[in-house]
Amino acid sequence: MTVTVLVPTAFGAEVLGRVPGVVPVLFDPKSTELPAEAAEAEVLVPGFLAAEGVLDLVGRLPRLRLVQLLTAGVEPLAGRLPSGVTLSSGRGAHGGSTAEWAMAVLLATYRDLPRFQDARARGEWDYHPTETVQGKRVLVVGAGDLGRQLERRLLAFDASCTFVARTPRAGVLGLDALPAELPRHDAVVLMVPLTPETTGLVDAAFLAAMPDGAVLVNAARGPVVDTDALVAELSSGRLRAALDVTDPEPLPAGHPLWEVPGLVLTPHVGGSVSGSRERSWAVAARQIELFVAGEEPTNVVRGAY
């Protein structure tokens, strides 16, 4: 059995060409023209972070049965594909690097690295003791690959980790536990997909329940956080935050988040690291290999996510 797979890059075609039974066919995501082989394509791999035009492309592939993403985020496509077309995510490719980013900003915040860097720029020797990650109680909202990767790193730094997620299970609390858990934790790390349930999850009440001096880390999506509510808390100096994503994004000139105190801000680079391309395609290749063998990919996305 052979399966035609539409791929957006030569590197992807090279990787998938090593998978038995796969016939990779290059297509240009920026072009409306498709190769003749597209009529036979059963698998589509959209470009990295591709969203615009993917649904239209799906509608032009009569034999399509699987859309394999290179990212863990599936919001633009979840629950929107035609009947009979399965969606599979890139879960497992970016969890380590995103968890590394979250760990880095927690360390930077607790060890006052931004303040020391600012002092250096002024030529000042700003000696002072700092906080430590050791002993910190961290509430991780989201218990998927990203959350589990972060847990490994937190435990290595002698911090503790509590999980909250949409589906409660052994070792994971449900979202309804948030009001009771927020006051008990020193930091909250967001690692959830953007869904109707998580949009605006971190609102004024959520932030007010966090203790003085607590740190909010958003490694999820910008709209999970009410930006105005966060700006108000940061402006007061009561809370601190680290954001890799914002709402709006990119952050426009003159936005209050450029100036508020107590914020570490990065431009959505949590997963943008060396080796990310290779890891993304390795995950995609494994999922497609399962599909070609007649098995269900392990990263299949259920329902509307």
C-alpha positions in Angstrom: 0.0 0.0 0.0 1.3 3.5 -0.9 -0.1 6.8 0.4 0.4 10.2 -1.3 1.2 12.9 1.2 1.2 16.6 0.3 4.1 18.3 2.1 5.1 22.0 2.1 8.9 21.8 2.2 11.7 19.9 0.6 13.0 18.9 4.0 9.6 17.4 4.9 9.6 15.5 1.6 13.0 14.1 2.4 12.0 12.9 5.9 8.7 11.4 4.8 10.4 9.8 1.8 12.1 7.5 4.3 8.7 6.2 5.6 7.7 2.9 3.9 4.6 3.3 1.8 4.7 7.1 1.7 4.9 9.1 -1.6 5.7 12.7 -0.6 4.5 15.4 -3.1 5.7 19.0 -2.7 3.2 21.8 -2.9 3.5 25.5 -2.5 1.3 26.8 0.4 1.4 30.3 -1.1 0.1 29.2 -4.4 -3.4 28.4 -5.5 -2.0 25.9 -8.0 -1.7 22.2 -6.8 0.4 19.5 -8.4 -1.5 16.9 -10.4 -0.8 14.3 -7.7 -3.0 16.2 -5.2 -6.0 14.4 -6.6 -4.6 11.2 -5.0 -3.4 12.8 -1.7 -4.7 11.0 1.4 -2.6 13.0 3.8 -1.9 16.8 4.0 0.8 18.4 6.1 0.1 22.2 6.1 3.0 24.6 6.5 4.3 25.4 10.1 1.8 27.6 11.8 -0.3 27.7 8.7 -3.9 28.7 9.2 -5.1 30.9 6.3 -6.4 28.9 3.3 -6.0 25.4 4.9 -9.7 24.7 5.0 -10.0 25.8 1.4 -7.1 23.5 0.5 -8.8 20.6 2.4 -11.9 21.0 0.3 -9.8 20.6 -2.9 -8.4 17.2 -2.0 -11.1 14.6 -2.8 -9.3 11.6 -1.3 -8.0 13.3 1.9 -8.3 11.3 5.1 -5.7 12.9 7.4 -4.4 16.4 8.2 -1.1 16.1 10.1 0.0 19.3 11.8 3.6 20.3 12.7 2.4 22.2 15.8 0.8 21.2 19.0 -1.8 24.0 18.7 -4.8 22.9 16.6 -7.2 25.8 17.2 -7.7 26.9 13.6 -8.8 23.4 12.4 -10.2 21.5 15.4 -13.8 20.6 14.8 -13.8 22.2 11.3 -12.6 19.4 9.0 -15.1 17.5 6.8 -16.5 14.2 8.0 -14.0 11.4 7.3 -10.9 13.6 7.6 -8.9 13.1 10.8 -6.8 15.8 12.5 -3.5 14.9 14.1 -1.3 17.3 16.1 2.4 17.8 16.5 2.2 17.0 20.2 5.6 15.9 21.5 7.7 18.1 19.2 7.7 21.4 21.1 6.8 20.5 24.7 10.5 20.4 25.8 11.4 23.8 24.3 8.2 25.5 25.6 8.8 24.1 29.1 12.4 25.3 28.9 11.1 28.8 28.1 8.7 28.7 31.1 11.5 27.5 33.4 13.8 30.2 32.1 11.4 33.1 32.8 10.6 31.7 36.2 14.3 31.7 37.0 14.8 35.1 35.5 11.9 36.5 37.6 12.8 35.0 40.9 16.5 35.7 40.5 15.9 39.3 39.4 17.8 38.9 36.2 16.0 41.8 34.3 16.8 44.2 37.2 20.4 43.2 37.2 20.6 43.6 33.5 19.0 47.1 33.7 21.5 48.0 36.5 24.4 46.9 34.2 23.1 49.1 31.4 23.2 52.0 33.9 26.7 51.0 35.2 25.4 50.3 38.7 26.4 47.5 41.0 22.9 46.7 42.4 23.7 44.0 45.0 20.7 42.6 46.7 19.5 39.1 47.6 16.8 37.5 45.5 14.1 34.9 45.7 14.6 31.3 44.5 12.6 28.7 42.6 13.4 26.2 45.4 10.3 25.5 47.4 7.9 27.5 45.1 4.5 26.0 44.6 3.6 26.2 40.9 0.1 25.7 39.6 0.2 24.4 36.0 -3.0 24.9 34.0 -2.9 22.2 31.4 -1.7 18.6 31.9 -0.6 17.6 28.4 2.8 17.2 27.0 3.9 20.8 27.8 2.7 20.5 31.4 4.4 17.2 32.0 7.6 18.5 30.4 7.5 21.5 32.8 6.9 19.3 35.8 10.1 17.4 35.2 12.1 20.7 35.2 10.3 22.1 38.2 11.0 19.1 40.3 14.7 19.2 39.3 14.7 22.7 40.8 13.0 21.5 44.1 9.7 23.3 43.3 6.4 21.5 43.6 3.8 21.2 40.9 0.0 21.0 40.9 -2.0 20.3 37.7 -5.4 21.7 36.8 -7.0 20.8 33.4 -10.3 20.5 31.7 -10.7 16.8 32.5 -10.0 15.9 36.1 -8.2 12.6 36.6 -5.7 10.9 38.9 -3.2 13.6 39.9 -5.0 16.3 37.9 -7.7 18.7 39.3 -10.5 20.1 37.2 -10.9 23.7 36.3 -13.5 24.1 39.0 -10.7 23.7 41.5 -9.0 27.0 40.4 -10.7 29.4 43.0 -9.4 27.3 45.9 -6.0 26.5 44.4 -4.9 30.0 43.2 -4.3 31.5 46.6 -2.2 28.5 47.6 0.4 28.8 44.8 3.3 31.2 44.2 3.1 30.9 40.4 0.6 29.9 37.7 1.8 28.6 34.3 -0.7 28.5 31.5 -0.3 25.6 29.0 -3.8 25.1 27.7 -5.2 25.2 24.1 -7.3 28.2 23.1 -11.0 27.0 23.3 -14.3 28.8 24.2 -13.7 27.4 27.7 -10.2 28.9 28.1 -10.7 32.2 26.3 -10.7 34.8 29.0 -10.0 32.2 31.7 -7.6 34.5 33.4 -9.8 37.4 34.2 -9.8 40.0 37.0 -11.3 37.5 39.5 -8.7 34.9 38.6 -5.8 37.4 39.1 -7.3 38.8 42.3 -7.3 35.3 43.8 -3.5 35.0 43.2 -1.5 36.0 46.3 0.6 39.2 46.5 3.9 38.8 44.6 2.7 35.8 42.6 3.9 35.2 39.0 1.6 34.5 36.0 3.3 32.8 33.1 1.5 32.5 29.8 2.9 29.9 27.4 -0.5 29.2 25.9 -2.3 31.7 23.7 -2.8 35.5 24.3 -6.6 35.4 24.6 -6.5 33.0 27.5 -5.6 36.1 29.5 -7.7 39.3 29.9 -5.0 41.8 28.9 -6.7 44.8 30.6 -7.1 43.0 33.8 -3.4 41.9 33.7 -2.2 45.4 32.9 -4.1 46.7 36.0 -2.5 44.1 38.3 1.0 44.7 36.9 0.6 48.4 37.1 -0.3 48.2 40.8 2.9 46.2 41.4 0.9 43.4 43.2 1.6 40.6 40.7 4.4 39.8 38.2 4.2 38.1 34.9 6.0 36.5 32.0 4.3 36.4 28.6 5.4 34.7 25.4 2.0 35.4 23.8 -0.2 38.5 24.0 -3.6 39.7 23.0 -3.3 41.5 20.6 -0.3 39.8 18.9 2.1 41.1 17.7 2.0 43.7 20.4 1.5 47.1 18.8 3.6 50.2 19.5 2.3 52.2 22.5 0.6 49.2 24.1 0.7 49.4 28.0 2.4 46.0 28.1 5.6 47.6 26.8 5.8 49.8 29.9 4.2 48.0 32.8 6.6 46.9 35.6 7.2 43.3 36.7 6.9 41.8 33.2 9.2 39.6 31.2 8.0 39.7 27.6 9.1 37.6 24.6 7.7 37.6 21.0 6.2 34.1 20.9 9.5 32.2 20.8 8.8 29.4 23.2 9.0 26.7 20.5 11.3 28.6 18.1 14.6 26.9 18.9 17.3 25.0 17.1 16.2 21.5 16.1 12.5 22.4 16.1 12.1 21.6 12.4 13.7 18.2 12.8 11.6 17.4 15.9 8.4 18.5 14.2 8.9 16.3 11.1 10.0 13.4 13.2 6.7 13.5 15.0 4.8 14.0 11.8 6.6 11.0 10.2 5.7 8.7 13.1 2.0 9.7 12.9 1.9 9.2 9.2 3.7 5.9 9.5 1.0 4.7 11.8 -1.7 5.9 9.4 -0.1 4.1 6.5 0.1 0.9 8.5 -3.7 1.1 9.1 -3.4 2.2 12.7 -4.8 5.3 14.3 -2.2 8.1 14.9 -1.5 8.6 18.6 -1.9 12.4 18.2 -5.5 12.3 16.9 -7.5 15.3 18.0 -11.0 14.6 19.3 -14.0 16.8 18.7 -13.6 20.6 18.9 -10.6 20.2 21.2 
